[in-house]
Amino acid sequence: MKGGKKALTSSVFVALIAGVMVIFTATTQAAGIENNETVTISLPAQSLTTDLWVDVSAGSKALNLEMSNASPTNVDVDLFVRYGQPFTGTTAAELSNQADYHSIAADSAEWLHLTEAMAPPVKGGRWYIALVNYAQVTASVDLTVSHNANPVPKAQIIFQFDNTANGCKVDGWNDTTPFTPVAGNNATTVGQARRNAAMKAAELLAESLTSSVPIVIQGCWPDDLETSQNSAVLANAGPNRIGLNYPGLPLSGVWYGQPVMERLAGTEYCRIVGGLDCNIPTITANFNPKIDTDEGLGSTRWYYGLDSAAAGRNVDFISTAMHEITHGLGFISLVWVGDDKEFQCFSGQPAIMHTAGSKFCGLDDVFSLELVDYNGGDIRPFMELDDSQRLDAMQSGNELQWAGEAASQSERNIFRENNAGYVLMYAPNPLEPGSSVSHLFQSGNPYGTSYHELMTPMQRDNLRELGLAEYMLWSVGWNPQPLNNVTIQPGMWYDRAHDGHGMVIEPIRDNLYYVLFYTYDDEGNPEWMASAATVENGVFNITQGDGSLIRFLYDYDIGPNPDIQAHSPDPAVSASLKIDFNASAANESACLEGADRSGASHLAVVSWQVNDSSGSWCLEPIISIDRYPHPNLGASWWAGRSDQGWGLSLVFFDSSIAVVLYYYDASGQPRWAIGTQSDFVIGEEITVPLKEKHGYARTATPVALTETDAGSITLRLNSATNTLGADGEVVNLDVTYHGPEGGSWQRSGLPITNLTKAAE
Amino acid sequence: MNTVITFSPTPAKRLFMVVGLSCFLLSTTAWAEGRRLAVKTVPLVSAQKASAQPDIVNGYSLKAPKMTQSMARVMADGKVSRICRDVGVATKSLLVDDERKGKELLK
């Protein structure tokens, strides 16, 4: 017994010691944050930490991060989140650039509600977290993190009936005039009837929308809307803000309306832009109270029935509100349609004149990017036209069309069997300022029918469903499906069963990627081809159109020439390329056969076609991303427009550099050479010997490769740059082609710049 | 010879255990509020928020330039037809730089 007592005593003591050690560990060592856990973090004055993460379990579809209980209460602490890679930035600006999402309002109540329908989508893996304390005092905050498998929630639309900001008149919501109940609206006052109808409109819209961020609509009843006996403004609405280039927005340099911004960024406007005011509603909607008097439209009245739409002479409040709010949600082109108008778009810069057909502030907007000008022949993207061409399309009658896939293929698109199957937009001649472009086609159509939809410009039917507009909104940011649900490692990829061939895959921007295919022709001589396309749903070049893979030829009689391209597509080659990066690719026969793929970090299937030959190969990264340095200058580089048509891909690993040079032989055929060198140092000159490889045709049985010395390339690189030679990046090269065509490629002291984005 | 911990600790051991228990209880309290994490921090190189600079590369916002508007007209047959048009905002400047600047840093 005594011995047992001793053992018990010992255990208690050990437990206590362990307890103290746990306490010590928990309070002094950074660690991952568990699911549904709240941690308290103290940050010294004006400091940042990148020391936090959460391991999100596989199958998760939602990730929520919320800060609270700041001490002192008025400190400004910001929140940054990044999937898959730790933050390496040491300034707030660098953190913003690296973050997939941020919440950076001027307080410390930051929050992010991330979903699977964002870019990047919530998925299993490590999500890194950074915090910045701007205050000149130590700040303590609680951070609560949770993740789960819940799908994107239905949107919550909140109608504000009491927000008087910016002169909003709210008396109309409290009008005590007696009301006779009608069609399920059992209010006893006009004010209550209006509130019931507004909430019903919100409810009907919310049924078709998903978002983790509430949509807040400020409702107003101004008394100065244009009104007469025969004509009146019924209502107007719009988003309060637009923005671009914030974390979470899939396309850079493209305007998004405030509701879409908030949905895609996973937080409210003030937390996206770093704002002071977190009470800016998402949308403001104004309604004309005089319609309920003889002053507006005579005996016509607003109809507030909930269960059925207005008939006869009255105006349906719910249908009108739904139409206007839908515009506010993003169903609106920012291309200028009205009279000439100047806007000051950028601080410290002159105002910009907008004429019909102008891009707003000279930049694309996400709605207009879905539009094309289609006349039965060429399909020309609306935003790639010049202003004059765009104006012509806007007045073309039926050439202005919506190419978004979901809407075009929807059964609601009654024109899906016609021509390209796109959605026809409203493009009357002459232009109807406001109605043109931002509505569905309605009259004068060539097919003997017309849309019967909420978003046609004219309404007599008082429709109360989003209809075709729901699918169109998907294309501007309301898609409930996961977006780009893959992470693609930039750099060199190859197939173990086709060693010697390879591809360099790198982003140009966002989900637009550039692929350089270095391979061998039928005689085993080196040749290369290039392709640029978007990655949609994890697939590069999902349409795999003809000519999507281009083999270039070089004309020495022209180049190098700053005014004329010396390179042009080889007319004898028709080629295409498609790469599936989704996880399911690993189960494709290309990946199950031909070679042992064990140890591959990521498998993708490339389907290529060159003239009459084709194949499906299984790709994997050649170099593990763990070996990429920080900072990483790995990217494809070129010498700018004055000497274009050739270039080089650089891959850095450990302290070494790999170079693939794409050039031309004496007859202008595309050739490549490859080499590696150790001891690369940023800012210092390095010479890399290059080898000319000869191998086997893409459809031939693999044989051993042969190589000969091709020459060398000397580089000096200081930083990733989009400006030619901005930081002294130069190349010297002298390469000889030993094939039957012969030739040499020489450059000396030539400035170079990034063609693709440098990998982080 | 193994050290044996007796059931009757010395005063020093009792003190240690009291401290340990106190720490444990304090720790339990702290866990209820949120596990306290001590994280590595580095000083901010610049105390200015990135959002304070109106830079379209790093995020930029403006007032929306236009809204849509539904008009109603009484037609010859006495029915009301609704047509939607959009209208540009009246103001020339759409700048909202102040919204992005954040507040002055706490002194």
Interface residues (C-beta under 8 A of the other chain):
Chain A: K5 K6 T9 S10 F13 L16 I17 G19 V20 V22 I23 A26 T27 T28 Q29 A30 A31 I33 E37 T38 V39 T40 I41 S42 L43 P44 Q46 S47 L48 T49 T50 D51 L52 N69 P72 N74 V75 D76 D78 T90 T91 A92 A93 S96 N97 I104 A105 A106 L131 V132 Y134 A135 Q136 V137 D142 L143 T144 Q229 N230 S231 A232 V233 L234 A235 N236 A237 G238 P239 N240 R241 I242 G243 L244 N245 Y246 P247 G253 G257 Q258 Y269 C270 I272 V273 G274 G275 L276 D277 I280 T284 I291 L297 G298 T300 G312 R313 N314 V315 T320 H323 E324 H327 G328 I332 L334 V337 G338 K341 E342 F343 Q344 C345 F346 S347 A351 F360 C361 E432 P433 G434 S435 S438 H439 P457 M458 Q459 R460
Chain B: V4 I5 T6 F7 M17 G20 L21 C23 F24 L26 S27 A30 W31 E33 G34 R35 R36 L37 A38 V39 K40 T41 V42 P43 L44 V45 S46 A47 Q48 K49 A50 S51 A52 P54 I56 V57 N58 G59 Y60 S61 L62 K63 A64 P65 K66 M67 T68 Q69 S70 M71 A72 R73 V74 G78 K79 V80 S81 R82 I83 C84 R85 D86 V87 G88 K92 S93 L94 L95 V96 D97 D98 E99 R100 K101 G102 K103 L105 L106 K107
